[in-house]
């Protein structure tokens, strides 16, 4: 229920911001179509970033650097899993 409310609130705020900016809905839809069309590129870029972080972790011996890298890896996977969940269920 909380997710539905949050999504509805986001949708309302997004609509208001479009109205305030004077953008036409058609230009926004074209932009969204472009993002969907390039989805494969975005996924590939994310996988490259994840692989790069993993390689940097293997070559890092400083504990604070490793911690920061593991945090970056966690963040990448967190968003990656969210994107995958949206793709499957939406």
C-alpha positions in Angstrom: 0.0 0.0 0.0 2.8 2.4 0.8 4.5 1.7 -2.5 1.3 2.5 -4.4 0.9 5.7 -2.5 4.5 6.7 -3.1 4.2 5.9 -6.8 0.9 7.9 -7.1 2.6 10.8 -5.3 5.6 10.6 -7.7 3.3 10.6 -10.7 1.4 13.6 -9.5 4.5 15.6 -8.8 6.0 14.5 -12.1 2.9 15.8 -13.9 2.9 19.1 -12.1 6.6 19.6 -12.9 5.9 19.0 -16.6 3.1 21.5 -16.5 5.3 24.0 -14.8 8.1 23.5 -17.2 5.8 23.8 -20.2 7.0 20.6 -21.8 4.6 18.8 -24.0 3.6 15.3 -23.2 4.7 14.2 -26.6 8.3 15.3 -26.0 8.3 13.4 -22.7 6.9 10.3 -24.3 9.5 10.5 -27.1 12.2 10.8 -24.5 10.8 7.8 -22.6 10.6 5.8 -25.8 14.3 6.6 -26.4 15.2 5.4 -22.9 13.3 2.1 -23.4 14.9 1.7 -26.8 18.4 2.0 -25.3 17.7 -0.2 -22.3 20.2 -2.8 -23.5 23.0 -0.2 -23.6 22.1 1.0 -20.0 22.2 -2.6 -18.7 25.5 -3.3 -20.5 27.0 -0.1 -19.0 25.8 -1.2 -15.5 27.3 -4.7 -15.9 30.6 -3.1 -17.0 30.6 -0.9 -13.9 29.9 -3.9 -11.7 32.7 -5.8 -13.3 35.1 -2.9 -13.0 34.3 -2.5 -9.3 34.9 -6.2 -8.7 38.3 -6.0 -10.4 39.2 -3.0 -8.3 38.3 -4.9 -5.2 40.6 -7.8 -6.1 43.5 -5.3 -6.6 42.8 -3.3 -3.4 44.6 -4.0 -0.2 43.7 -0.9 1.8 40.7 -1.6 4.1 39.1 1.7 3.7 39.3 1.6 -0.1 37.9 -1.9 -0.1 35.0 -0.8 2.1 34.2 2.1 -0.3 34.4 -0.3 -3.2 32.1 -2.8 -1.5 29.7 0.1 -0.8 29.7 1.0 -4.5 29.2 -2.6 -5.5 26.2 -2.8 -3.1 24.7 0.3 -4.5 25.1 -0.9 -8.1 23.5 -4.3 -7.3 20.7 -2.6 -5.3 19.6 -0.5 -8.3 20.3 -3.4 -10.7 17.9 -5.7 -8.8 15.3 -3.0 -8.6 15.5 -2.5 -12.3 15.2 -6.2 -13.0 12.2 -6.5 -10.7 10.4 -3.6 -12.5 11.2 -5.2 -15.8 9.7 -8.6 -14.8 6.5 -7.4 -13.1 5.6 -4.2 -15.0 
